[in-house]
Amino acid sequence: MDLGVVGQAVGMFAVTNVDDLVVLAVFFGQAHRDGRAGALRVVAGQYLGFIAILVASIVGALGAGLLPESVIPYLGLLPLLLGVRAGWQAWRQRGEHDQAEEPQPASGPSVWQVAAVTFANGGDNIGVYVPVFATVGTGGVTIFTAVFLIGVAAWCAAGRYLATRPLVAQALSRWGHIVLPVVLIAIGLTILIEGHAFGL
């Protein structure tokens, strides 16, 4: 195994996915009340979304152009719409939270919600991965894929660790229903604006 390629893969994964740590911490904070099942949903969704990114990148490297470059900025609509939906649900349950002595937040995120946000948030990663995959050959792509999938596990562990720290957990428990839609909407708007979608 080429350690140089491994090092490149580790560095590329860390640089292109650093923002995912915050999103994962929020998701794990939301899923915390569902126990192990909630955490597994977040992990499954993260893997599903990231595997979709890898498949799109590999197909793009092979020249099939699964996602044209002009389409990638519009992936920002996914987290934006999910954020608006989460914000609307939090607003509707506001009265219930006020009446209850201890607020009972809505159920944690589903596998598909996490996968959609992961894929949309990683849409720009495809633009980075495609040229690299196109030049490193089959063996290199295999190494990159293996390192990236291990990296997803490390990111999930780090996100859950952050979400279970007492101060972070307390903040997410109290404000998570507000933080989640804000983070999702911010991600969506950032993707749309940086990609100049709709002429922004």
N, CA, C and O of each residue as an XYZ file, in Angstrom:
800
protein
N       0.846     -1.197      0.000
C       0.000      0.000      0.000
C       0.880      1.245      0.000
O       1.838      1.344      0.766
N       0.543      2.182     -0.862
C       1.302      3.420     -0.993
C       0.928      4.375      0.135
O      -0.172      4.928      0.156
N       1.866      4.563      1.082
C       1.590      5.422      2.226
C       1.387      6.879      1.816
O       0.677      7.629      2.485
N       2.018      7.270      0.709
C       1.831      8.632      0.210
C       0.384      8.876     -0.190
O      -0.190      9.923      0.109
N      -0.203      7.885     -0.877
C      -1.606      7.997     -1.298
C      -2.515      8.000     -0.071
O      -3.492      8.747     -0.014
N      -2.181      7.151      0.916
C      -2.965      7.105      2.152
C      -2.944      8.476      2.829
O      -3.980      8.980      3.262
N      -1.749      9.073      2.915
C      -1.618     10.396      3.527
C      -2.431     11.445      2.785
O      -3.082     12.285      3.407
N      -2.394     11.400      1.441
C      -3.182     12.330      0.635
C      -4.674     12.144      0.905
O      -5.421     13.114      1.027
N      -5.097     10.876      0.998
C      -6.511     10.572      1.226
C      -6.970     11.087      2.588
O      -8.050     11.664      2.712
N      -6.129     10.870      3.619
C      -6.472     11.337      4.965
C      -6.598     12.856      4.982
O      -7.561     13.403      5.520
N      -5.616     13.532      4.388
C      -5.639     14.993      4.354
C      -6.829     15.528      3.579
O      -7.477     16.482      4.010
N      -7.120     14.915      2.433
C      -8.233     15.384      1.613
C      -9.567     15.187      2.332
O     -10.439     16.054      2.283
N      -9.719     14.033      3.005
C     -10.969     13.778      3.725
C     -11.167     14.818      4.833
O     -12.251     15.384      4.979
N     -10.107     15.060      5.610
C     -10.213     15.995      6.734
C     -10.551     17.403      6.252
O     -11.401     18.076      6.836
N      -9.885     17.846      5.186
C     -10.082     19.212      4.701
C     -11.474     19.394      4.091
O     -12.111     20.427      4.297
N     -11.946     18.396      3.345
C     -13.228     18.560      2.647
C     -14.438     18.234      3.522
O     -15.573     18.480      3.115
N     -14.214     17.685      4.718
C     -15.350     17.296      5.552
C     -15.333     17.907      6.950
O     -16.089     17.478      7.822
N     -14.485     18.898      7.169
C     -14.375     19.471      8.516
C     -15.703     20.074      8.985
O     -16.022     20.025     10.173
N     -16.473     20.640      8.056
C     -17.755     21.237      8.437
C     -18.779     20.183      8.857
O     -19.741     20.493      9.561
N     -18.572     18.943      8.426
C     -19.487     17.856      8.794
C     -19.481     17.569     10.292
O     -20.470     17.071     10.830
N     -18.385     17.877     10.964
C     -18.307     17.605     12.406
C     -19.394     18.360     13.173
O     -20.031     17.810     14.071
N     -19.591     19.613     12.809
C     -20.615     20.418     13.481
C     -22.002     19.845     13.207
O     -22.824     19.705     14.113
N     -22.246     19.516     11.938
C     -23.550     18.966     11.552
C     -23.794     17.642     12.267
O     -24.893     17.396     12.765
N     -22.776     16.791     12.317
C     -22.923     15.496     12.989
C     -23.187     15.670     14.476
O     -24.011     14.956     15.048
N     -22.497     16.612     15.108
C     -22.729     16.851     16.538
C     -24.174     17.265     16.783
O     -24.799     16.826     17.748
N     -24.699     18.112     15.904
C     -26.098     18.538     16.041
C     -27.032     17.352     15.839
O     -27.978     17.168     16.605
N     -26.771     16.546     14.807
C     -27.612     15.374     14.552
C     -27.567     14.390     15.730
O     -28.603     13.882     16.159
N     -26.372     14.129     16.242
C     -26.262     13.215     17.380
C     -26.947     13.798     18.613
O     -27.540     13.065     19.404
N     -26.863     15.114     18.773
C     -27.566     15.758     19.885
C     -29.066     15.582     19.765
O     -29.748     15.339     20.759
N     -29.588     15.706     18.534
C     -31.019     15.516     18.298
C     -31.432     14.065     18.527
O     -32.521     13.792     19.033
N     -30.547     13.135     18.148
C     -30.882     11.710     18.226
C     -30.591     11.111     19.601
O     -30.946      9.960     19.856
N     -29.952     11.872     20.488
C     -29.502     11.349     21.780
C     -30.633     10.744     22.602
O     -30.458      9.708     23.245
N     -31.794     11.396     22.580
C     -32.916     10.910     23.397
C     -33.466      9.577     22.892
O     -34.168      8.877     23.621
N     -33.144      9.223     21.632
C     -33.591      7.941     21.086
C     -32.591      6.820     21.372
O     -32.777      5.687     20.926
N     -31.531      7.140     22.116
C     -30.551      6.133     22.511
C     -29.761      5.581     21.340
O     -29.452      6.290     20.382
N     -29.446      4.319     21.437
C     -28.614      3.643     20.428
C     -29.254      3.683     19.038
O     -28.565      3.866     18.034
N     -30.574      3.511     18.991
C     -31.270      3.509     17.700
C     -31.097      4.851     16.997
O     -30.889      4.894     15.784
N     -31.183      5.950     17.752
C     -31.003      7.265     17.162
C     -29.599      7.464     16.629
O     -29.416      8.011     15.541
N     -28.600      7.020     17.393
C     -27.209      7.139     16.950
C     -26.960      6.310     15.695
O     -26.248      6.743     14.789
N     -27.549      5.119     15.645
C     -27.376      4.253     14.472
C     -28.013      4.876     13.228
O     -27.500      4.718     12.121
N     -29.125      5.581     13.411
C     -29.755      6.251     12.268
C     -28.830      7.326     11.699
O     -28.705      7.474     10.484
N     -28.180      8.075     12.602
C     -27.257      9.125     12.149
C     -26.076      8.510     11.403
O     -25.691      8.989     10.337
N     -25.501      7.443     11.969
C     -24.357      6.782     11.327
C     -24.759      6.212      9.968
O     -24.038      6.375      8.984
N     -25.910      5.543      9.917
C     -26.373      4.957      8.656
C     -26.616      6.047      7.613
O     -26.250      5.888      6.448
N     -27.232      7.150      8.031
C     -27.483      8.242      7.100
C     -26.204      8.889      6.602
O     -26.095      9.244      5.429
N     -25.225      9.041      7.509
C     -23.943      9.624      7.122
C     -23.241      8.734      6.098
O     -22.714      9.225      5.100
N     -23.236      7.433      6.348
C     -22.609      6.502      5.400
C     -23.345      6.495      4.063
O     -22.717      6.501      3.004
N     -24.670      6.483      4.112
C     -25.463      6.458      2.882
C     -25.184      7.701      2.037
O     -24.964      7.606      0.829
N     -25.197      8.863      2.685
C     -24.930     10.106      1.960
C     -23.517     10.161      1.414
O     -23.300     10.621      0.292
N     -22.537      9.688      2.210
C     -21.150      9.770      1.760
C     -20.870      8.755      0.650
O     -20.100      9.037     -0.268
N     -21.496      7.572      0.733
C     -21.323      6.590     -0.338
C     -21.888      7.136     -1.645
O     -21.332      6.895     -2.716
N     -22.996      7.873     -1.553
C     -23.551      8.502     -2.760
C     -22.559      9.511     -3.345
O     -22.418      9.611     -4.564
N     -21.869     10.259     -2.469
C     -20.844     11.203     -2.935
C     -19.714     10.451     -3.639
O     -19.251     10.862     -4.703
N     -19.277      9.345     -3.033
C     -18.197      8.550     -3.637
C     -18.610      7.979     -4.990
O     -17.836      8.020     -5.946
N     -19.832      7.446     -5.070
C     -20.310      6.875     -6.334
C     -20.357      7.953     -7.415
O     -19.912      7.732     -8.541
N     -20.896      9.118     -7.066
C     -20.958     10.215     -8.038
C     -19.559     10.630     -8.476
O     -19.336     10.935     -9.648
N     -18.615     10.642     -7.532
C     -17.242     11.049     -7.850
C     -16.554     10.028     -8.748
O     -15.857     10.392     -9.695
N     -16.753      8.753     -8.446
C     -16.120      7.699     -9.256
C     -16.706      7.688    -10.662
O     -15.974      7.583    -11.646
N     -18.029      7.797    -10.753
C     -18.670      7.831    -12.075
C     -18.202      9.062    -12.846
O     -17.942      8.994    -14.048
N     -18.097     10.187    -12.140
C     -17.607     11.396    -12.791
C     -16.179     11.244    -13.273
O     -15.824     11.741    -14.341
N     -15.352     10.555    -12.485
C     -13.954     10.332    -12.872
C     -13.853      9.424    -14.094
O     -12.910      9.518    -14.879
N     -14.841      8.544    -14.240
C     -14.859      7.649    -15.404
C     -15.378      8.350    -16.651
O     -15.384      7.779    -17.742
N     -15.816      9.603    -16.477
C     -16.229     10.393    -17.625
C     -17.713     10.396    -17.897
O     -18.158     10.978    -18.887
N     -18.489      9.759    -17.042
C     -19.929      9.686    -17.299
C     -20.636     10.980    -16.931
O     -21.731     11.249    -17.425
N     -20.021     11.785    -16.068
C     -20.625     13.068    -15.707
C     -21.990     12.925    -15.066
O     -22.964     13.526    -15.519
N     -22.062     12.121    -14.002
C     -23.346     11.882    -13.335
C     -23.974     13.186    -12.859
O     -25.176     13.395    -13.023
N     -23.165     14.060    -12.272
C     -23.672     15.362    -11.810
C     -22.937     16.473    -12.555
O     -21.781     16.765    -12.248
N     -23.594     17.091    -13.527
C     -22.951     18.223    -14.207
C     -22.601     19.306    -13.193
O     -23.305     19.493    -12.201
N     -21.515     20.010    -13.452
C     -21.039     21.027    -12.508
C     -22.096     22.091    -12.233
O     -22.174     22.620    -11.125
N     -22.910     22.403    -13.239
C     -23.930     23.440    -13.069
C     -25.045     23.035    -12.112
O     -25.769     23.889    -11.600
N     -25.185     21.722    -11.869
C     -26.262     21.219    -11.006
C     -25.855     21.246     -9.535
O     -26.712     21.395     -8.664
N     -24.570     21.105     -9.247
C     -24.082     20.950     -7.868
C     -24.543     22.063     -6.923
O     -24.948     21.760     -5.801
N     -24.499     23.345     -7.328
C     -24.949     24.384     -6.387
C     -26.405     24.211     -5.932
O     -26.762     24.602     -4.820
N     -27.234     23.628     -6.790
C     -28.657     23.479     -6.459
C     -28.916     22.377     -5.434
O     -30.036     22.224     -4.948
N     -27.868     21.607     -5.108
C     -28.002     20.632     -4.018
C     -28.248     21.348     -2.692
O     -28.738     20.748     -1.736
N     -27.907     22.628     -2.642
C     -28.157     23.419     -1.444
C     -29.636     23.502     -1.091
O     -29.990     23.815      0.046
N     -30.500     23.222     -2.066
C     -31.938     23.252     -1.790
C     -32.339     22.160     -0.800
O     -33.291     22.338     -0.040
N     -31.615     21.018     -0.798
C     -31.964     19.911      0.110
C     -31.852     20.321      1.580
O     -32.851     20.261      2.296
N     -30.666     20.738      2.059
C     -30.596     21.145      3.471
C     -31.442     22.380      3.764
O     -31.964     22.522      4.869
N     -31.583     23.280      2.778
C     -32.400     24.473      2.999
C     -33.851     24.083      3.285
O     -34.456     24.580      4.235
N     -34.405     23.195      2.461
C     -35.793     22.767      2.651
C     -35.966     21.954      3.931
O     -36.961     22.103      4.640
N     -34.984     21.087      4.224
C     -35.045     20.324      5.477
C     -34.960     21.253      6.682
O     -35.623     21.021      7.694
N     -34.149     22.303      6.580
C     -34.032     23.268      7.660
C     -35.314     24.051      7.873
O     -35.727     24.282      9.010
N     -35.947     24.462      6.772
C     -37.223     25.179      6.870
C     -38.276     24.274      7.501
O     -39.067     24.709      8.338
N     -38.272     22.999      7.084
C     -39.236     22.040      7.643
C     -39.007     21.843      9.145
O     -39.955     21.841      9.930
N     -37.724     21.676      9.538
C     -37.400     21.495     10.957
C     -37.761     22.741     11.757
O     -38.239     22.640     12.887
N     -37.533     23.914     11.176
C     -37.886     25.159     11.854
C     -39.390     25.299     12.029
O     -39.861     25.760     13.068
N     -40.142     24.899     11.005
C     -41.599     24.963     11.077
C     -42.121     24.022     12.158
O     -43.034     24.373     12.905
N     -41.534     22.813     12.238
C     -41.953     21.854     13.274
C     -41.632     22.397     14.666
O     -42.437     22.257     15.587
N     -40.468     23.011     14.822
C     -40.095     23.580     16.121
C     -41.053     24.715     16.492
O     -41.428     24.861     17.655
N     -41.445     25.512     15.503
C     -42.367     26.623     15.755
C     -43.740     26.099     16.164
O     -44.364     26.628     17.084
N     -44.210     25.051     15.472
C     -45.532     24.483     15.784
C     -45.566     23.870     17.178
O     -46.605     23.906     17.838
N     -44.448     23.308     17.637
C     -44.401     22.654     18.941
C     -44.010     23.628     20.052
O     -43.871     23.236     21.211
N     -43.836     24.893     19.691
C     -43.427     25.906     20.663
C     -44.413     25.991     21.824
O     -43.999     26.063     22.981
N     -45.703     25.982     21.531
C     -46.719     26.053     22.579
C     -46.675     24.856     23.502
O     -46.851     24.983     24.714
N     -46.433     23.666     22.907
C     -46.340     22.448     23.721
C     -45.145     22.526     24.654
O     -45.224     22.084     25.800
N     -44.035     23.085     24.178
C     -42.836     23.219     25.011
C     -43.091     24.181     26.164
O     -42.626     23.974     27.285
N     -43.849     25.251     25.858
C     -44.126     26.245     26.900
C     -45.026     25.683     27.989
O     -44.882     26.039     29.158
N     -45.974     24.788     27.609
C     -46.925     24.256     28.572
C     -46.333     23.146     29.417
O     -46.748     22.931     30.555
N     -45.356     22.437     28.852
C     -44.771     21.303     29.580
C     -43.704     21.807     30.538
O     -43.006     22.781     30.256
N     -43.591     21.137     31.661
C     -42.553     21.503     32.622
C     -41.183     21.195     32.050
O     -40.244     21.977     32.194
N     -41.081     20.035     31.395
C     -39.825     19.680     30.742
C     -40.117     19.462     29.273
O     -40.902     18.577     28.932
N     -39.512     20.239     28.395
C     -39.791     20.124     26.972
C     -39.472     18.729     26.451
O     -38.473     18.118     26.832
N     -40.339     18.242     25.577
C     -40.110     16.960     24.923
C     -39.887     17.232     23.441
O     -40.851     17.401     22.694
N     -38.630     17.277     23.005
C     -38.350     17.619     21.617
C     -38.896     16.557     20.667
O     -39.210     15.435     21.066
N     -38.997     16.944     19.410
C     -39.457     16.004     18.390
C     -38.431     14.902     18.213
O     -37.289     15.010     18.660
N     -38.867     13.832     17.549
C     -37.983     12.690     17.322
C     -36.743     13.131     16.550
O     -36.780     14.110     15.805
N     -35.644     12.397     16.735
C     -34.390     12.730     16.074
C     -34.482     12.562     14.571
O     -35.500     12.100     14.056
N     -33.413     12.937     13.855
C     -33.424     12.887     12.395
C     -33.507     11.457     11.868
O     -33.026     10.518     12.502
N     -34.125     11.310     10.702
C     -34.221      9.994     10.063
C     -32.942      9.713      9.273
O     -32.135     10.613      9.040
N     -32.771      8.461      8.867
C     -31.627      8.069      8.042
C     -31.591      8.911      6.771
O     -30.534      9.385      6.354
N     -32.770      9.091      6.157
C     -32.825      9.797      4.867
C     -32.539     11.281      5.025
O     -31.947     11.891      4.134
N     -32.946     11.874      6.139
C     -32.632     13.286      6.364
C     -31.124     13.488      6.500
O     -30.556     14.407      5.909
N     -30.482     12.622      7.281
C     -29.027     12.722      7.459
C     -28.323     12.487      6.125
O     -27.382     13.203      5.783
N     -28.778     11.483      5.372
C     -28.154     11.164      4.081
C     -28.297     12.332      3.112
O     -27.345     12.676      2.411
N     -29.480     12.944      3.070
C     -29.712     14.058      2.149
C     -28.825     15.249      2.487
O     -28.251     15.875      1.596
N     -28.715     15.561      3.777
C     -27.875     16.689      4.195
C     -26.404     16.384      3.921
O     -25.664     17.251      3.456
N     -25.981     15.151      4.208
C     -24.589     14.755      3.952
C     -24.249     14.888      2.477
O     -23.199     15.421      2.117
N     -25.151     14.397      1.621
C     -24.895     14.455      0.177
C     -24.874     15.902     -0.314
O     -23.987     16.296     -1.070
N     -25.851     16.681      0.120
C     -25.916     18.076     -0.326
C     -24.718     18.870      0.183
O     -24.127     19.654     -0.559
N     -24.357     18.664      1.460
C     -23.232     19.380      2.046
C     -21.916     18.962      1.396
O     -20.959     19.736      1.368
N     -21.872     17.728      0.871
C     -20.653     17.235      0.226
C     -20.673     17.373     -1.279
O     -19.808     16.829     -1.965
N     -21.658     18.099     -1.803
C     -21.748     18.250     -3.253
C     -20.496     18.883     -3.850
O     -20.049     18.494     -4.929
N     -19.930     19.864     -3.138
C     -18.708     20.494     -3.639
C     -17.519     19.546     -3.544
O     -16.537     19.707     -4.268
N     -17.602     18.549     -2.648
C     -16.524     17.558     -2.549
C     -16.361     16.796     -3.858
O     -15.253     16.413     -4.233
N     -17.483     16.581     -4.550
C     -17.435     15.832     -5.808
C     -16.502     16.528     -6.790
O     -15.732     15.880     -7.498
N     -16.582     17.862     -6.824
C     -15.714     18.617     -7.718
C     -14.239     18.464     -7.386
O     -13.381     18.600     -8.258
N     -13.943     18.176     -6.100
C     -12.556     17.959     -5.676
C     -12.138     16.519     -5.957
O     -11.031     16.267     -6.433
N     -13.035     15.575     -5.657
C     -12.691     14.159     -5.766
C     -12.540     13.691     -7.213
O     -11.672     12.871     -7.511
N     -13.390     14.213     -8.122
C     -13.392     13.711     -9.503
C     -12.021     13.825    -10.173
O     -11.531     12.822    -10.690
N     -11.380     14.994    -10.188
C     -10.072     15.067    -10.858
C      -9.005     14.210    -10.187
O      -8.123     13.675    -10.858
N      -9.083     14.080     -8.866
C      -8.107     13.247     -8.153
C      -8.318     11.782     -8.533
O      -7.364     11.077     -8.862
N      -9.568     11.329     -8.487
C      -9.878      9.939     -8.826
C      -9.504      9.633    -10.281
O      -9.114      8.513    -10.611
N      -9.630     10.636    -11.131
C      -9.335     10.428    -12.546
C      -7.844     10.235    -12.797
O      -7.456      9.690    -13.830
N      -6.996     10.681    -11.852
C      -5.547     10.628    -12.076
C      -4.819      9.558    -11.264
O      -3.683      9.213    -11.590
N      -5.455      9.019    -10.205
C      -4.720      8.093     -9.338
C      -4.859      6.627     -9.758
O      -4.189      5.769     -9.185
N      -5.698      6.322    -10.728
C      -5.847      4.953    -11.181
C      -6.747      4.132    -10.258
O      -7.170      4.602     -9.202
N      -7.030      2.907    -10.675
C      -7.945      2.039     -9.930
C      -7.441      1.752     -8.519
O      -8.208      1.807     -7.558
N      -6.134      1.444     -8.397
C      -5.568      1.157     -7.078
C      -5.677      2.354     -6.150
O      -5.995      2.209     -4.969
N      -5.411      3.540     -6.687
C      -5.501      4.755     -5.883
C      -6.926      5.041     -5.442
O      -7.167      5.433     -4.300
N      -7.873      4.840     -6.360
C      -9.281      5.062     -6.016
C      -9.709      4.108     -4.905
O     -10.459      4.491     -4.008
N      -9.229      2.862     -4.967
C      -9.551      1.877     -3.930
C      -9.022      2.333     -2.573
O      -9.718      2.223     -1.563
N      -7.783      2.847     -2.549
C      -7.191      3.327     -1.297
C      -7.962      4.539     -0.777
O      -8.293      4.609      0.407
N      -8.244      5.490     -1.664
C      -9.001      6.682     -1.260
C     -10.360      6.283     -0.684
O     -10.776      6.802      0.352
N     -11.045      5.363     -1.355
C     -12.373      4.937     -0.900
C     -12.294      4.301      0.484
O     -13.103      4.606      1.361
N     -11.310      3.411      0.678
C     -11.164      2.736      1.975
C     -10.861      3.757      3.079
O     -11.456      3.705      4.155
N      -9.943      4.676      2.809
C      -9.584      5.691      3.807
C     -10.786      6.581      4.113
O     -11.037      6.909      5.272
N     -11.529      6.971      3.080
C     -12.691      7.836      3.273
C     -13.756      7.141      4.124
O     -14.353      7.769      4.998
N     -13.996      5.858      3.879
C     -15.014      5.136      4.646
C     -14.592      4.970      6.107
O     -15.430      5.011      7.007
N     -13.295      4.783      6.337
C     -12.787      4.759      7.717
C     -12.918      6.152      8.328
O     -13.250      6.296      9.505
N     -12.654      7.172      7.514
C     -12.787      8.556      7.973
C     -14.209      8.888      8.402
O     -14.408      9.629      9.365
N     -15.205      8.344      7.693
C     -16.602      8.579      8.070
C     -16.861      8.022      9.470
O     -17.540      8.654     10.279
N     -16.312      6.828      9.752
C     -16.477      6.235     11.090
C     -15.828      7.125     12.149
O     -16.398      7.341     13.219
N     -14.634      7.639     11.847
C     -13.945      8.518     12.799
C     -14.740      9.811     13.009
O     -14.835     10.300     14.134
N     -15.305     10.361     11.948
C     -16.098     11.586     12.041
C     -17.362     11.344     12.864
O     -17.756     12.190     13.667
N     -17.995     10.186     12.663
C     -19.197      9.856     13.444
C     -18.840      9.752     14.931
O     -19.564     10.257     15.790
N     -17.718      9.093     15.220
C     -17.285      8.954     16.615
C     -16.994     10.322     17.226
O     -17.358     10.586     18.371
N     -16.336     11.191     16.457
C     -16.014     12.531     16.959
C     -17.279     13.363     17.155
O     -17.402     14.092     18.139
N     -18.218     13.250     16.216
C     -19.471     13.994     16.330
C     -20.276     13.551     17.536
O     -20.855     14.376     18.243
N     -20.313     12.234     17.772
C     -21.048     11.730     18.927
C     -20.349     12.133     20.228
O     -21.001     12.464     21.219
N     -19.014     12.100     20.208
C     -18.250     12.513     21.390
C     -18.580     13.964     21.748
O     -18.835     14.287     22.908
N     -18.570     14.835     20.729
C     -18.881     16.245     20.972
C     -20.295     16.409     21.529
O     -20.526     17.189     22.453
N     -21.235     15.660     20.952
C     -22.642     15.793     21.356
C     -22.900     15.275     22.760
O     -23.888     15.653     23.390
N     -22.007     14.400     23.264
C     -22.228     13.822     24.595
C     -21.388     14.488     25.685
O     -21.439     14.072     26.843
N     -20.617     15.518     25.326
C     -19.914     16.276     26.366
C     -20.984     17.024     27.174
O     -21.913     17.582     26.591
N     -20.864     17.041     28.499
C     -21.921     17.631     29.324
C     -22.388     19.012     28.885
O     -23.591     19.242     28.765
N     -21.456     19.941     28.643
C     -21.852     21.293     28.255
C     -22.515     21.312     26.887
O     -23.536     21.969     26.683
N     -21.903     20.567     25.936
C     -22.454     20.523     24.581
C     -23.803     19.826     24.593
O     -24.754     20.287     23.961
N     -23.887     18.697     25.324
C     -25.137     17.936     25.389
C     -26.252     18.773     26.001
O     -27.388     18.749     25.526
N     -25.924     19.509     27.052
C     -26.929     20.347     27.700
C     -27.412     21.445     26.751
O     -28.606     21.733     26.674
N     -26.467     22.051     26.033
C     -26.831     23.108     25.088
C     -27.682     22.550     23.951
O     -28.675     23.160     23.557
N     -27.283     21.371     23.419
C     -28.044     20.775     22.319
C     -29.424     20.323     22.779
O     -30.400     20.411     22.035
N     -29.492     19.834     24.030
C     -30.779     19.402     24.571
C     -31.735     20.590     24.691
O     -32.928     20.481     24.408
N     -31.182     21.722     25.117
C     -32.029     22.893     25.327
C     -32.314     23.656     24.040
O     -33.425     24.145     23.834
N     -31.294     23.758     23.166
C     -31.417     24.597     21.989
C     -31.352     23.827     20.670
O     -31.426     24.436     19.603
N     -31.216     22.503     20.723
C     -31.041     21.711     19.507
C     -32.143     21.880     18.491
O     -31.886     21.895     17.287
N     -33.398     22.011     18.974
C     -34.522     22.158     18.046
C     -34.462     23.491     17.302
O     -35.125     23.662     16.279
N     -33.669     24.438     17.814
C     -33.459     25.719     17.130
C     -32.171     25.671     16.312
O     -32.114     26.181     15.194
N     -31.127     25.044     16.891
C     -29.825     24.994     16.224
C     -29.909     24.211     14.920
O     -29.334     24.627     13.913
N     -30.628     23.067     14.923
C     -30.674     22.213     13.728
C     -31.202     22.963     12.509
O     -30.525     22.979     11.482
N     -32.390     23.591     12.575
C     -32.846     24.308     11.378
C     -31.926     25.448     10.977
O     -31.741     25.697      9.786
N     -31.340     26.153     11.956
C     -30.430     27.256     11.628
C     -29.214     26.731     10.869
O     -28.813     27.311      9.861
N     -28.621     25.620     11.358
C     -27.448     25.035     10.705
C     -27.797     24.562      9.297
O     -27.054     24.824      8.352
N     -28.928     23.863      9.155
C     -29.318     23.341      7.845
C     -29.589     24.465      6.853
O     -29.158     24.399      5.702
N     -30.301     25.495      7.299
C     -30.592     26.622      6.410
C     -29.299     27.335      6.020
O     -29.131     27.730      4.867
N     -28.376     27.501      6.988
C     -27.095     28.152      6.693
C     -26.294     27.349      5.675
O     -25.701     27.920      4.760
N     -26.272     26.013      5.832
C     -25.564     25.160      4.874
C     -26.174     25.314      3.485
O     -25.463     25.496      2.496
N     -27.508     25.238      3.425
C     -28.184     25.357      2.141
C     -27.903     26.677      1.454
O     -27.589     26.707      0.264
N     -28.014     27.774      2.198
C     -27.761     29.096      1.619
C     -26.314     29.253      1.177
O     -26.036     29.846      0.135
N     -25.381     28.713      1.984
C     -23.956     28.796      1.627
C     -23.682     28.081      0.309
O     -22.979     28.604     -0.555
N     -24.245     26.877      0.161
C     -24.040     26.106     -1.069
C     -24.635     26.854     -2.260
O     -24.009     26.945     -3.316
N     -25.832     27.385     -2.090
C     -26.495     28.106     -3.186
C     -25.733     29.372     -3.565
O     -25.524     29.649     -4.746
N     -25.318     30.140     -2.553
C     -24.656     31.421     -2.817
C     -23.258     31.210     -3.402
O     -22.887     31.859     -4.380
N     -22.475     30.291     -2.793
C     -21.107     30.065     -3.303
C     -21.126     29.449     -4.693
O     -20.194     29.651     -5.471
N     -22.177     28.700     -5.015
C     -22.285     28.109     -6.340
C     -22.976     29.021     -7.335
O     -23.159     28.643     -8.492
N     -23.371     30.238     -6.900
C     -24.060     31.212     -7.757
C     -25.341     30.639     -8.346
O     -25.688     30.932     -9.490
N     -26.043     29.824     -7.568
C     -27.325     29.287     -8.016
C     -28.333     30.418     -8.114
O     -28.292     31.368     -7.332
N     -29.230     30.313     -9.069
C     -30.273     31.320     -9.293
C     -29.670     32.711     -9.506
O     -30.322     33.721     -9.244
N     -28.440     32.756     -9.975
C     -27.803     34.036    -10.237
C     -27.391     34.812     -9.006
O     -27.197     36.025     -9.079
N     -27.252     34.126     -7.857
C     -26.878     34.804     -6.597
C     -25.413     35.238     -6.628
O     -24.922     35.821     -5.662
